[in-house]
Amino acid sequence: MTTQRWKNTLVLLSLAMALLFAVAACGGDDEEESTAEPATTTTEPAAAGDAMMEKPTLVFSDLDWPSAQLQNAIARRILEDGYGYETQAIFGGTVPMMEALRRGDTNITMEIWLPNQQEAFDEAISEGTIQVIGNSLEDNWQSAFVIPNYTAEAYPNLRSVEDLKDPAHMEIFVTPDSKGKARLINCIPGWECEGVNQTKLVTYGLTDYVELVNPGSDSALSAEIRSAFEQNEDVLFHYWGPTVLAHDLQTKMGGYTILEEPPYTDACWEGDQGCAYPTAQVLIVIRSELAEQQDLVDLLTAWDFNSGNQLAVEGYMNDSGSDFAASADWFLKNTEEWKNWVTPEALAKIEAALG
């Protein structure tokens, strides 16, 4: 019995081995086909994931004044909800944010003001690190020397910066913190115009007659100017337009007078800056590596934050006390022009997100 069982076992093992080799031989071609098919199905999700990872995080220069922060808030809402980008913002003044853009710490700046930032802008362009992608605000005026119309009417011989050398005119603007000189409220700390105004005083020979005073912030500057006009006080200040404040001063509060300076020339501006500010050109600039993001480029090329758009949303924010994000939502819900900046697909997603 034992021998017979052993023989039967050997027979069964032989049959099993033969069957195994036969299956392996017949299945060789099938194995190649079966491995090819799963490879195709697994690469599709991987490719989609790679494409999603290629979309960079957009980091905005969150410049410290309302129009720039509002444009950032609007652009971020559009890009996140309409195009699926992740966005961030880094807050700072003109000079540090230009350096941040050049280093790559940020990659989008919605307001580059020229010629204020001309030297740093030209260097970055020549390096190839940044590209102009569109126009931001409409033409803007700037001046280091602005007075209320009621002051100009009271002192008809005060019409130019040179007239501030007259002790009678200087005395109009003397305050306890101005060291016996005319007090000029300067532009915002960290802005390029802060240094420009200091250079202007030296060039005009006004350092013995005019004292530049740091306003602290954009909101503090606006509040002081508005308060002076409301109380009919004489005030000498740096300002620009169009803004809601400039619009209100001109239309509701009697208007302002820009003191005369020698006309702007490129040679003057590149030299001692002893001339009027030019009309500002305000540009949208991106880091060069973002130029391959066609949807972003198309959006910012079509961007048109004209004075009507600017004053509408800034006015809403001032009147309502809303923050920048809520004001951006108001703009997107209550204006139409931005719908021409985006694709139909993005428009549908944004409107759905707004509710």
C-alpha positions as a printed Julia matrix, in Angstrom:
355×3 Matrix{Float64}:
   0.0     0.0     0.0
   2.74    2.43    0.9
   4.6     1.86   -2.4
   1.41    2.19   -4.42
   0.47    5.42   -2.7
   3.92    6.82   -3.39
   3.59    5.95   -7.08
   0.15    7.64   -7.22
   1.57   10.76   -5.6
   4.37   10.96   -8.16
   1.87   10.63  -10.98
  -0.28   13.44   -9.58
   2.74   15.7    -9.1
   3.86   15.08  -12.67
   0.42   15.95  -14.03
   0.28   19.13  -11.92
   3.71   20.3   -13.13
   2.79   19.63  -16.75
  -0.45   21.59  -16.37
   1.4    24.52  -14.75
   3.94   24.75  -17.58
   1.17   24.58  -20.18
  -0.75   27.45  -18.58
   2.41   29.56  -18.33
   3.28   28.94  -21.97
  -0.2    29.81  -23.2
  -0.52   32.92  -21.01
   2.69   34.7   -22.04
   1.07   36.96  -24.62
  -1.93   37.62  -22.39
   0.35   38.81  -19.59
   1.8    41.59  -21.79
  -1.69   42.75  -22.72
  -2.94   42.69  -19.13
  -0.03   44.78  -17.87
  -0.36   47.33  -20.68
  -4.0    48.09  -19.94
  -3.63   48.93  -16.22
  -0.6    51.1   -17.05
  -2.83   53.28  -19.23
  -5.5    53.67  -16.58
  -3.03   54.6   -13.84
  -1.17   57.25  -15.88
  -4.26   59.35  -16.54
  -4.79   60.43  -12.91
  -1.06   60.99  -12.52
  -0.99   63.28  -15.55
  -3.96   65.24  -14.24
  -2.26   65.61  -10.88
   0.94   66.83  -12.51
  -1.02   69.42  -14.49
  -2.65   70.68  -11.3
   0.7    70.92   -9.56
   2.06   73.01  -12.43
  -0.37   75.83  -11.52
   1.73   78.11   -9.32
   0.61   79.9    -6.2
   0.11   83.56   -7.05
   1.65   85.93   -4.5
   0.48   89.53   -4.74
   2.38   92.62   -3.59
  -0.17   94.03   -1.15
   0.83   97.67   -1.41
  -0.26   99.95    1.4
  -2.96  102.07   -0.24
  -6.63  101.4    -1.06
  -6.66  101.12   -4.85
  -3.82   98.57   -4.87
  -5.34   96.48   -2.09
  -8.77   96.59   -3.72
  -7.37   95.48   -7.06
  -5.57   92.64   -5.3
  -8.75   91.55   -3.54
 -10.74   91.58   -6.78
  -8.05   89.76   -8.75
  -7.59   87.12   -6.06
 -11.34   86.41   -5.92
 -11.47   86.04   -9.72
  -8.38   83.84   -9.91
  -9.34   81.57   -7.02
 -13.02   81.06   -7.87
 -12.83   81.34  -11.65
  -9.48   79.77  -12.51
  -8.59   77.51   -9.59
  -5.42   79.27   -8.47
  -4.21   79.49   -4.91
  -3.29   83.06   -3.97
  -1.47   84.88   -1.19
  -0.49   88.49   -0.48
   2.48   90.12    1.26
   1.9    93.59    2.69
   4.38   96.46    2.38
   5.33   99.83    0.93
   6.43  100.72   -2.59
  10.18  100.28   -2.17
  10.22   96.97   -0.22
   7.55   95.46   -2.44
   9.52   96.29   -5.58
  12.48   94.47   -4.03
  10.22   91.56   -3.06
   9.03   91.32   -6.67
  12.58   91.36   -8.0
  13.63   88.63   -5.54
  10.6    86.48   -6.37
   9.03   86.74   -2.9
   5.97   88.08   -4.73
   5.09   87.47   -8.36
   2.29   89.94   -9.21
   2.13   93.69   -8.58
  -1.09   95.38   -9.68
   0.26   98.95   -9.42
   3.79   99.86  -10.51
   3.89  103.68  -10.58
   6.21  105.26  -13.12
   8.34  107.31  -13.15
   8.39  107.11   -9.34
   9.92  103.63   -9.47
  11.64  104.08  -12.82
  15.19  103.15  -11.85
  14.31   99.93  -10.03
  11.73   99.08  -12.72
  14.25   99.55  -15.55
  16.81   97.38  -13.74
  14.29   94.57  -13.24
  13.21   94.76  -16.89
  16.83   94.57  -18.06
  17.41   91.58  -15.77
  14.46   89.84  -17.39
  12.88   89.11  -14.02
   9.61   91.0   -14.63
   7.25   91.7   -17.52
   4.59   94.36  -18.03
   1.31   92.57  -18.62
  -1.26   95.38  -18.68
  -2.39   98.82  -17.59
  -3.65   99.37  -14.09
  -5.21  102.73  -13.14
  -5.91  105.57  -15.52
  -3.45  108.46  -15.71
  -2.89  109.88  -12.25
  -1.71  113.31  -11.15
   0.74  113.75   -8.31
   2.14  116.81   -6.58
   4.21  117.53   -3.5
   2.59  120.94   -3.1
  -1.19  121.16   -2.81
  -3.28  123.74   -0.93
  -7.05  124.27   -0.57
  -8.74  126.69   -2.95
  -9.9   128.77    0.01
  -6.21  129.25    0.98
  -5.31  130.19   -2.59
  -8.16  132.72   -2.69
  -7.06  134.27    0.61
  -3.45  134.58   -0.59
  -3.53  135.4    -4.32
   0.25  135.72   -4.52
   0.76  132.15   -3.35
   0.79  130.22   -6.61
   4.17  128.49   -6.89
   6.69  126.63   -4.75
   8.97  129.67   -4.93
   6.27  131.73   -3.19
   6.76  129.63   -0.05
  10.05  131.49    0.49
   8.05  134.6     1.32
   7.93  134.67    5.16
   4.27  135.76    5.04
   3.39  132.67    3.0
   5.57  130.33    5.04
   3.85  131.55    8.2
   0.45  130.38    6.93
   1.4   126.74    7.42
   3.53  126.91   10.59
   2.38  124.48   13.32
   3.83  123.47   16.7
   5.61  120.46   15.17
   7.04  122.22   12.08
  10.09  123.91   13.7
   8.99  127.4    12.73
   8.7   126.46    9.04
   5.75  125.7     6.76
   4.47  122.23    7.51
   4.21  120.0     4.41
   2.5   116.66    5.01
   4.67  114.26    3.04
   3.62  111.11    1.2
   3.44  107.7     2.86
   6.62  106.31    4.5
   8.23  103.69    2.28
   6.86  105.21   -0.93
   9.26  106.42   -3.58
   7.74  109.92   -3.42
   8.92  110.28    0.18
  12.5   110.57   -1.03
  11.53  112.55   -4.14
   9.94  115.25   -2.0
  13.05  115.48    0.17
  15.15  115.95   -2.97
  12.75  118.59   -4.28
  13.1   120.7    -1.14
  16.87  120.69   -1.46
  16.78  121.5    -5.18
  14.28  124.34   -4.69
  16.24  125.76   -1.76
  13.24  125.3     0.52
  14.84  123.44    3.43
  14.86  126.65    5.53
  11.2   127.33    4.74
   9.43  123.96    4.61
   9.43  121.04    7.05
   8.35  117.63    5.75
   6.1   115.81    8.23
   5.53  112.04    8.16
   1.78  111.31    8.0
   2.19  107.77    9.33
  -0.14  105.98    6.92
  -2.45  106.48    3.98
  -5.52  106.55    6.2
  -3.92  109.06    8.57
  -2.93  111.3     5.65
  -6.44  111.19    4.2
  -8.04  111.85    7.59
  -5.85  114.89    8.27
  -6.48  116.42    4.86
 -10.22  115.83    5.07
 -10.37  117.28    8.58
  -8.48  120.42    7.51
 -10.87  121.03    4.6
 -13.92  120.43    6.77
 -12.68  122.98    9.29
 -11.48  125.44    6.65
  -7.9   125.25    7.91
  -4.85  126.15    5.83
  -2.93  122.99    4.95
   0.0   122.16    2.65
   0.2   118.54    1.59
   1.32  115.91   -0.9
  -1.46  114.09   -2.67
  -2.47  112.36   -5.89
  -5.55  111.42   -7.88
  -7.94  110.12   -8.88
  -9.02  108.91   -5.45
 -12.27  109.21   -3.54
 -10.7   111.89   -1.35
  -9.42  113.91   -4.32
 -12.86  113.62   -5.92
 -14.59  114.75   -2.72
 -12.21  117.66   -2.21
 -12.88  118.88   -5.72
 -16.63  118.32   -5.89
 -17.87  118.69   -2.31
 -15.28  120.65   -0.35
 -14.34  123.66   -2.47
 -11.48  122.22   -4.52
  -7.7   122.37   -4.33
  -4.83  124.23   -6.02
  -1.58  122.55   -7.1
   1.32  124.97   -6.64
   3.31  125.57   -9.8
   6.69  123.98  -10.4
   8.98  123.98  -13.45
   7.57  121.65  -16.13
   8.55  118.01  -16.04
  11.32  116.75  -18.32
  13.05  113.4   -18.42
  16.42  115.11  -17.91
  15.16  116.9   -14.81
  13.7   113.75  -13.33
  16.89  111.81  -13.91
  18.83  114.67  -12.32
  17.89  116.81   -9.33
  14.08  116.38   -9.73
  13.56  120.12   -9.52
  10.4   120.01  -11.6
   6.77  118.95  -11.42
   5.82  115.34  -11.07
   4.82  113.86  -14.42
   1.44  112.31  -14.99
   1.92  108.83  -13.58
   1.77  105.68  -15.66
   0.48  102.78  -13.57
   1.23   99.25  -14.8
   0.43   95.64  -13.93
   3.65   93.63  -13.7
   4.32   89.91  -13.22
   7.39   87.8   -12.68
   8.59   86.5   -16.04
   8.07   82.85  -15.11
   4.31   83.47  -14.89
   4.13   84.46  -18.57
   3.41   80.83  -19.5
   0.16   80.93  -17.5
  -2.0    81.98  -20.44
  -5.25   82.29  -18.5
  -3.58   84.68  -16.04
  -1.98   86.69  -18.85
  -5.28   86.99  -20.71
  -7.09   88.18  -17.59
  -4.54   90.84  -16.63
  -4.14   92.02  -20.23
  -7.9    92.66  -20.39
  -7.96   94.27  -16.92
  -9.39   97.82  -16.95
  -9.66   99.36  -13.5
 -10.61  102.8   -14.83
 -11.49  105.77  -12.66
 -15.19  104.85  -12.76
 -14.46  101.39  -11.38
 -11.94  102.74   -8.9
 -14.14  105.48   -7.48
 -17.21  103.22   -7.34
 -15.61  100.51   -5.22
 -13.51  102.9    -3.1
 -16.64  104.96   -2.46
 -18.56  101.86   -1.42
 -15.78  100.81    0.95
 -15.59  104.27    2.54
 -19.35  104.6     2.94
 -19.99  101.06    4.19
 -16.9   100.53    6.3
 -16.36   97.18    4.55
 -12.97   95.53    4.35
 -11.15   94.91    1.08
 -12.48   91.37    0.56
 -16.12   92.39    1.13
 -15.66   95.43   -1.11
 -14.24   93.18   -3.84
 -17.34   90.99   -3.6
 -19.54   94.1    -3.84
 -17.66   95.18   -6.96
 -18.1    91.8    -8.63
 -21.81   91.68   -7.77
 -22.65   95.26   -8.75
 -20.55   96.12  -11.81
 -20.46   94.65  -15.29
 -17.16   95.57  -16.96
 -15.1    92.9   -15.21
 -17.2    90.23  -16.93
 -15.41   91.13  -20.16
 -12.04   90.35  -18.57
 -12.77   86.69  -17.89
 -13.69   83.59  -19.9
 -17.33   82.42  -19.97
 -16.36   79.35  -17.95
 -14.63   81.46  -15.3
 -17.56   83.88  -15.21
 -20.02   81.07  -14.45
 -17.81   79.76  -11.61
 -17.32   83.23  -10.09
 -21.01   84.08  -10.18
 -21.85   80.73   -8.61
 -19.34   81.36   -5.84
 -20.72   84.84   -5.2
 -24.21   83.36   -4.82
